[in-house]
Each structure stands twice: as structure tokens, then as C-alpha cells.
């Protein structure tokens, strides 16, 4: 059984899984899949797990896109300011902070809501798809650049 959400959520997650599969980014694809599994848990979804996995999938994809294997997503956003169009980079940085605050540095009595979690999973999945497409475009360009950023 898988969580069903708004059409945008479904489309973003399905597109990301397909793009990551086609790009042979199996670890990132697995992280996005785990985010969906965490949202699908019954009787209660694992919202913090979904946040962690979605951001891990995005970070993994960003590492591949930038060939910066050890950097955190925050470091990647600083080192590669053109990874997404500005000011979307600021939005991703803030989303990274939100997920960190709500899913990694948890405080008693403070949990993310389902809507907010689905938003983070949707955006993370959409950016994964965007980065895979940028990688594909770069590898097919006449210059043959492997890293578009």
C-alpha cells in the first residue's frame, strides 16, 4: 500500500523515481521511495522519516549533479549557486533547514504536519528530476561537460 496524495505530489514522486531510475541513481531513487513508504505507514505515517529520506534523496542527487561527493546539500548550494535558478536556491536552503529542524534535531512535542511533509517530499522529488535532466542535457551537449553547475 502506498500513500496517495494530491496530483502534484503523485506526479513529482513518480517522475523523480523514473528519472532517477533512468539515470541509474539507485541510492537517490531508494531514498525517494523510502520517503513515500514512510508516508504510507499505517496506522501512523512516519513524517520525520519521510522528511529525512526526501532530503537524503535530494542531497544524493545534488552530489552526483555537482560531482561533489562529500558535501552536504547546504554546502552544495553555497559552492554551486547555479544549481537551481536564483532565488530558488534560497528556498532549497530553507527547506533543508526546515527538514533538519523538524526531522533530525527533534524537540519533544514538535512534529511536522502531513501537509508540510508532503510539500517537502514533492519539492525534493521535483528538484531531483530537474537535476537529472540538467545532467542529461550537459552530457549530451557538444562540449561534453559532465557537471552542468
Secondary structure in CASP SS format (residue, H / E / C, confidence):
PFRMAT SS
TARGET T0000
AUTHOR 0000-0000-0000
METHOD secondary structure of the structure
MODEL  1
X C 1.00
X C 1.00
X C 1.00
X C 1.00
X C 1.00
X C 1.00
X H 1.00
X H 1.00
X H 1.00
X H 1.00
X H 1.00
X H 1.00
X H 1.00
X H 1.00
X H 1.00
X H 1.00
X H 1.00
X H 1.00
X H 1.00
X H 1.00
X H 1.00
X H 1.00
X C 1.00
X C 1.00
X C 1.00
X H 1.00
X H 1.00
X H 1.00
X H 1.00
X H 1.00
X H 1.00
X H 1.00
X H 1.00
X H 1.00
X H 1.00
X H 1.00
X H 1.00
X H 1.00
X H 1.00
X H 1.00
X C 1.00
X C 1.00
X C 1.00
X C 1.00
X C 1.00
X C 1.00
X H 1.00
X H 1.00
X H 1.00
X H 1.00
X H 1.00
X H 1.00
X H 1.00
X H 1.00
X H 1.00
X H 1.00
X H 1.00
X H 1.00
X H 1.00
X H 1.00
X H 1.00
X H 1.00
X H 1.00
X H 1.00
X H 1.00
X H 1.00
X C 1.00
X C 1.00
X C 1.00
X C 1.00
X C 1.00
X C 1.00
X H 1.00
X H 1.00
X H 1.00
X H 1.00
X H 1.00
X H 1.00
X H 1.00
X C 1.00
X C 1.00
X C 1.00
X C 1.00
X C 1.00
X C 1.00
X C 1.00
X C 1.00
X H 1.00
X H 1.00
X H 1.00
X H 1.00
X H 1.00
X H 1.00
X H 1.00
X H 1.00
X H 1.00
X H 1.00
X H 1.00
X H 1.00
X H 1.00
X H 1.00
X H 1.00
X H 1.00
X H 1.00
X C 1.00
X C 1.00
X C 1.00
X C 1.00
X C 1.00
X C 1.00
X C 1.00
X C 1.00
X C 1.00
X H 1.00
X H 1.00
X H 1.00
X H 1.00
X H 1.00
X H 1.00
X H 1.00
X H 1.00
X H 1.00
X H 1.00
X H 1.00
X H 1.00
X H 1.00
X H 1.00
X H 1.00
X H 1.00
X H 1.00
X H 1.00
X H 1.00
X H 1.00
X H 1.00
X H 1.00
X H 1.00
X H 1.00
X H 1.00
X H 1.00
X C 1.00
X C 1.00
X C 1.00
X C 1.00
X C 1.00
X C 1.00
X C 1.00
X C 1.00
X C 1.00
X C 1.00
END
